[in-house]
């Protein structure tokens, strides 16, 4: 995930900056290397966004700032590769069950599900704020169905496995939520297949921030 440029890759960028567009053969000659030995470095630098290449022209410096490189990479990263396993509770449970699970697992959100045709289908979610309202009202939590407390599916912000982490981050910021359920549409059903959290997004930003500035 983290790309730390080595001395040769830094030198390649300097050559392309000063003499680009320049062919791979000419870069290899400057470094006294074979074209085959140089190919992996050029592939890494192109993938990371430092260099661009044009057929029959050669390599040239993209001129992108690190922020642009981070943004491009973040848009290429998919939710399906970073999702975690969500903690769920059955829709027939009570508010008390949700509270116990939330505190035992140290969670801010619990997802409410039911099983349909072998799928775990999302029907709602419960937050600490939802449970706090009941506690303040001094209601009998063991007798309150979770369905009376939860936010139902049509009002839940979700992401798909094929969405980018950038899209997930946008939704987390826009809707002021700590996590998003990852939903796979199956025959009109909302199959819950994962979770993307603010913590995960932050970790990815930190990893992208480890890209060494040239």
N, C-alpha and C positions, 0 to 999 in steps of 0.2 A: 504493500500500500504506500509506504513512505519512500520517496525517491531522493536519495542523497547523491548528488553529482560527484563523480570522481575527477581527478585532475585532468585526465584526457578529455572528458566530456566538457569541462570548462574551457579547455584549450580549443576544442572544436567550435564552441560557440564564439570565442574570440576571433577565430579565423573567418567564420562565416560573417560575423559582424563587420569585419574590416574589408573582406574581399568578395562577399556574396553579391549576386548569386554565383555559386561555385559548385562544381560537380564533386561527387563522392571520390572519383579518381584523383582529382587535384588535392582534395583534403588528405587523402591517404598518402599521396606523395609528400605533402608538407610534413606529415607526421612519421614518414618512413615506415608506413604500415601497408599491409595488403588490403585490398578492398573488402575481402571477406572478414578480416579481423576488425575492420572499422564498422561493418554493417550493423552489429548489435547496438553500438553507441548511437548511431544515427537514428535507428528505430526508436530507442528510448527517448531521445531528445525531440523527435517528431511527435511521438505519442504524448509527451508531457507538454507540448505546446511551445517549446523554445524555438524550434525550427519548422519551416514549411518547405515543401519540395514541389517542384514542377518538372514534368517530363521534358527531357532534352534541354532543360535550362539549368537545373541544379538546386542546391539548398540555399535558403536565405533566412536571415533572422526574422522571426515573426513580429518583433517589435512589441510584443505583449508584455504588460506589466504582470507581476506575480498575481495580483488580484484577479486579472482576467484569466490567468492559467488556472487558478483555484476554481473560479466560476465554471470554466469549461469542464474541468474534471468532475466537479460536483454534479453537473448536469448529466454526465455519463454514468455515474454510479446509480445503481438501481436499488429500490427498496427491498426487493426479494433477496438481495445479497447481504443485507444488514438487519433484517427484521429479527426480533427475539420472540420467545414463547410467551404469550399472554397468560395471566392468571384469570380463570373464568369461574363462574358460579352458575348453577342451574336456575332457570327462570322460576322454578317452584320453591326456591329458597326464601328466607325471610330477611328483613333488614338487619336483624341481629346476626344472622349467618354471614352477611356481607361485611358487617363491622368486625367480626372476629377474624375473618380471612384477611381483611385489609390491615389489621394491626399485627397479625401473626406474620404476614409476608412483608410488612413495612411498605405498603403501597398507597398511592394516592387515588388510584382508579381500579375498579374491578369490572370486568366485562360479563354481562349476563347473556347466557346462551341456551340453546336447546338443540337436541339432535334430531335431524331430519334426513332420512334416506342415507344414513351413514355420514352425514356432514355435520360439523359443528357450526351452527348458524347463529350469528350475532342478532340479538333482539333488543339489547340496551346496554347501558353502562351506569355505574353508581360511583360517585365521587365522595371524598371525605366531607365536602360541603353539604351534599345531599343528606348524609347521615347526621351531620351536626344539627341540621334544621329539625330533625325528628327528636334528637336528644334534648334540644333546647325547649321544644314543645312538650317534653316529658311524656311522650307517647310510649306505649308498650311495644318496644322493638321486636320481641320474639313473635308477636302476633301480626306484625305488618308485613304483607307480601312484598317481595322485592319489586314486583311490577308496579307497586304504588309509589315507589321512590325513584325508580330509574328514569333516565333519559332514553327515549325510544329511538330505534334505528333511523327513522327518517330525519331525525334532528342531530344525528351524530356525524361529525366530520371524519371521513375515512380516506385512505389511500389504497391504490392497487399495487400488486407486486411489481408490475412493470413501470410504475411511476418512478421518476428520478428522486434522489434525496433532496435535490433543490426544490422540487414541488412539495415534498413533505415539509421541508423547513419553512417554506412560504406559508403553508397552512397553519403550522404550529405558531408562527409569529402573528399571522392575521387573526386567528381565532382565539389566541391566548390560552392554548391548551398545553398540557405537559406531555401528552402522548397521542398517537393516532392508531386505531385498529387497522390492520391490513386485511382488505377484503378481496376475495376472489369470487366473482359472479359465476354461479353455477345453476343453470336452469331457473333463473329468476330468484335464486336464494343468495343471501349474503354469507358466504362461508368465511369464517374467521380463521385466517392462516398465520397471523403474526401480529407483531406490535412494533411500531417505531416511536422511540421516545426522544425527548429533548436531550437527554444524556447521550444517546447514540449520535445524534446530529452534532452535538458539541465535540464528541470524541473524533468524529470524521474531520471536522474543521481543524482540530489540533493536529491530526495526522497530515492534512494538506498543508498546514502551516509549517511543517517540518521540511517542506521542499526548500532546498537551499537556494537563496537568491544569488543570481549571477551578476 
